[in-house]
Amino acid sequence: MNTNLALPTPAGRRSWRRGLALVAAVAALALGRQAAASAAPADIGPLLQPAQLHALLLEHVPLRIVDLRGPSAYAAGHLPGAVDAPYGSWRGPSYNPGRLLSVQAFTQRVRSLGLHAADQVVLVSAGGNPTDFGAPARVFWTLRWLGMSRLSILNGGMQAWHDAGYADLQRSNVVVAPSQFQPHLNNALLATREQVLQQVREPSASAVLLDARPKAFWLGKVKAPAARAPGTLPGALDFSNMRWFPQGGGALPPLAELRTIAHGLPPQQAQAQQTISFCNTGHWAATNWFVLSQILHQPDVRLYPGSMVDWSRHDEPMSHVPSRAQQLWKQLRQTVQAR
């Protein structure tokens, strides 16, 4: 047997070492990518229960938590790492609260919170009642319209968090570096007043207008303070957002129960190819939009942000509007009762 093995030359040894270094570099790059992938959370869905969020925080899964409650509630205690972003800062002026801010204003708002397009964002509200759910639902819609896709709502908000027995809160203000977020508008989620007017003037059987307000608003018996007249959109169907919360409180029930509740939707809505959700100022309507599109996965559900306040202030056609005499009589009764 020949045992005279040729040893590598110095040049060969250098080439061999370079090859090993290259292999090591490639392996390190692959491991780095794998670690980055494992650090980034998988899509955790649009609705988080307190126990799910608590587990994610314990596992140090990277999340961006946005607290919508307001400065005083935030200062009293907020989820670790949460940034203060009061719901009012996402809304329009007092005379038309549902009106969208400019894209530039929304962009600066998102940047100031340090949010990037790929971040997993969790929206947190107070959560005490069904109406409160509209706050994270409306901001969820806004961020999705701006082009963000990894969004979740803490079901039941801080009330549900406390009810679950979680007390680990932070009281110091969280300061973040501004981001360079660039919006990419998803107008398939938006119904403008002009688009709604087209549906009113030329009704299409494939589209429905869904009123998310309590029925008294739909019937024209009451109105929002900023609306110029009571009533609803011509041809609109009635489905109050409150129906998604049969037990009261600010948390949505389990999926099976939501599906059962959805059986109560008007038949026209179940058969429609497009649903336009509206209310007084796009707040209650955001809950209908969220449940129908994000939880029940109905196709082409849109939000009319300004809703009836915006509509009535532009003197567009309306239904269920009481006569002038009826409105005066009602005002007189209210004046007498107030004495």
N, C-alpha and C positions, 0 to 999 in steps of 0.2 A: 504494500500500500504506500502510495506517495504521500509523505507528510510535509513536503516542502511547499507550504501555502504561501502565495505571494502577498506580501504586506502592501497596503495602499500607500501610494506616494504621498508626499506632503500636499501636493495639489489635490489629490483625491480625497485626503482627509478633510481639507478645507471645504471641498464641494459637498462632502458627506455631512459636515457640521451645518452648512447652509441649508441643506435639505431638511435636517432635523429641526432647525430653527423655523423653517417655513411651515413644517407640519405642526409644530407647537403653536405658531402664531394662528394658523387656521383653526386649530382646536380651541384656542383661547377665544377667538372671535365667535365660534359656534357656541361655546359655553356662555359667553356674554350675551349673545342674542337669546339663548334659551332662558337665562336668568331674567333678562328684561321682559321676555314674554310671560314668564311665570309671575313677575311682579305686577304686570298689567292685569287687572281683573277681567274675567270673562264678562259678557253682558249679563248683568244681574237682574234685568227685567225692570219694568216701569213702576212696580209697586213693591216696596220693601216693608216687611213686618219688623217691629222693634228687635225681636230675637235675631233676625237675619242681619240687621245692621250692627247689632252688638257683636255678633260673631266676626263680621268683617273687620270691625275696629280692633278686636283682640288679635286678629291675624295680621294686622298692619297692612291690609289691602289698601292700595292708594285710592283715596276717594277725595272729592272736593265737596264739602258740605256747605250748603247755602241756607242761612237762617233768615226767614222772611218775617219774623215776628215784630221786629222793631227794637230800637236802642235799649229801652228800659228792660224788656224781657231778656234781651241778649246779655246785658250786663249782669242780670241776676243769675245767669247760668246757662251755658250753651254746650252743645256737643263738642268734644275735643276737635280742634282744628276748624270749626265752623266760622265762616265769615259773615259779617252783619250786612244784610241786604234787604232792608224793609220793603214790604210789598208795595207800599205807596210809591216807591222810587221806580217801579215798573209800570205805573199807571199814567193816564193822561190827566188833563186839567180837571178841576172840580166841576166845571159846567159840561164836561164830556169825558168822564173818567175812563171809559173803555177805548178811547181813541189811542191808536198806536203812537208811541214816540217816533221820532225820526230814526232811520237806520243808524245814522251817525251817533245819536244819543244812546241807543241801545248798545252799539259797539263799544262806546266808551264805558258804559256800565259794566259790560262783561269783562272788558280789559281790566278795569279797576278792581275786580274781584279775583284777578289772577287766573281766570278760566281759559283753557285752551280747547280747541275743537275736539280733541281726542280724549279729554278728561271724562272720568265717570263722576257725574254730578248727582248729589242727593239733595233734594229740596225738603226743607223742614218748616212747618208752620206750627201754630199753637195747637190746633187739632181738637178744640173743644166741642164743635158742632158741625153739622153738614155744610153750612155756609162757608166755614173756614177752609174746607177742602178746596174751594174754588181758587184760593190764593196760590198754592203750589201747582194746581192744574193749569192756571192761566200762565204762570211763569214757565212751566214745562212746555206749554204750547209756544210761548214766545221764543224760548231757546231752540226748540225744534224748528220753528220758522226761520230762525237766524242761521240754521245749519248744523246745530249740535245734535248728536244722536244718542249718546250714552247718558241717559237721564233717568232718574228714579225719584219717587215721592215716598217719604216715610209715612206709611199708612197710620193715620190717627195723630200724626205730629208729636209734639212734646208731651201732650196729655197721655198718649198711648205709651210713650217711653217711660214716663213716671209710673203709670199704672202697671207696667211690666216689672217694676222694681229696680230699674237701672238708675243709679244715682251718680255715676261718674261724669261730672260736668266740669267745665272750664269756665272761669270767670274773667280772665284777662282777655283783652282785645286781641284778636288774631290779625296780624299785619302780613300782607302778601305782596310780592312783587307784581307789578302790572304785566299783563300778557300782551301779545301782539295778535290777538284774535282777529280774524278776518271773516266777516259774515258771507254766507252763501245762501241766499234766500230760497226757501222752499214754498213758493206761492201756491202750491197744490193744497196747502193747509188753510189758506186764507180765502174768505169770501168778502169782497169789497161791497160797498153800498151799491155801486153800479151793477155788480153781478147779481145782487139780491133783487134790485129793481127790475132787471131783465127777467128774472124768474117770476116776479110778481106780475109783470105785464104780459109775459108769454109763458104761462105755467107749463112745465114739462113733467110728464108722469114719471120720468126717471129721476127727478130731484124733489126733495121735500124740505120745507122750512120747519124746524123743530124748536118750539118755544120751551125753554128750560125753566121758566119762572113758575112759582105757585099759581094755581089755576085762577085765582082772583085777578091777577095781572092780565092773563090771557083773555079773561072775560071783560076787561076794561073797568073793573070795579075799583081798582087802586092803580097807582102809577108811581114810578120812581120820582123823587123830588126834582131831579134835573130834566126829566122828560117834559115835553110841552103838552102832551095829551096822553090820556090812558088809551089802551087798546093793544092790538097786536098786528103782525104782518098779515096782509090778505092771503088766505089759504093756508096759514100756519097751523101745524098740529101741536097738540098740547102734551108735554111730558115733563113734569117737574123734576128737577135734579134731586129733590129731596127723596124721591122714591128709591134711589140707590142706597138709602140709609134707613132701612126698616126698623132698626133698633135705636135710632137716634145716634148721638155722638158724631165724631168726626172721622171715623174709620170705615172704609168700604168693607162689606162682608166678603166671604170666600167666593171664588169664581163660580162654583155651582149655583150659589144663591143669586149672584149677579145675572147669570144666564136665565134663571127662573124669572127674575124681575123683568128682564128684557122681553119676555113673552107678553108683557103688558104694553109694549110699544105699539103705537097705531099700526095697523096692517100696511098702510101705505109706506111707512118708513121701512118696514122689514123687506118690502119689495123694491125699494128705491135703489138706484145706482149711486146716488149722491145725497148726502145729508148736510144741510147748513144749520148749525146750532147757533141760537141767539138767546138773549135774555134782556136785561136792562142795560148792562154795561160790559157784557162779555165775561162776567165773573162766574155766575151760575152756569152759563153755557159752556164754560171751559170744563166743568165736571162732566156734563153730558158728552162733550167731545172726547175727553180722556177715557171714559169708560167704554164708549162705543168704538173708538179707534184703537186705543192702546191695550185694552183688556179683552174686549170682545172681537177685535180685529175686523170690524166692518170696513168695507172699502170706501174711499173718498168721502171722509167726514171732514167738514170744514167749519171754521169758526168765523162768525161775523163779529169782530172785536167791539165796534161801537154800539152795536145792537140797537134797542128801541130808543135810547136817549139820542144817539146819533141820528137815527132814522126820523124821529119826530122833530128834531131841531132843523131838519131840512125839508119839513112839510111834505114828506112823501105819503102816498096813500096808505090808509090804515083800516083795519076792521075792528069791530066791537068797540067803537068809540061812542060813548054816551052823547046824547044830544046836549046842546048848550043848556037847555032848561034843566035836564037831569043833573048836569054838573053844578049849576047854580044851586039847585035844591040840596045837593049833597054838601056843598060848602056851607050852606045855611044851617043844616043839621049839625055839622061838625062844630060850627061856631056856637050854637046853642048848647051842645053837649059839653063844650069846653068851659062854659060859665059855671 
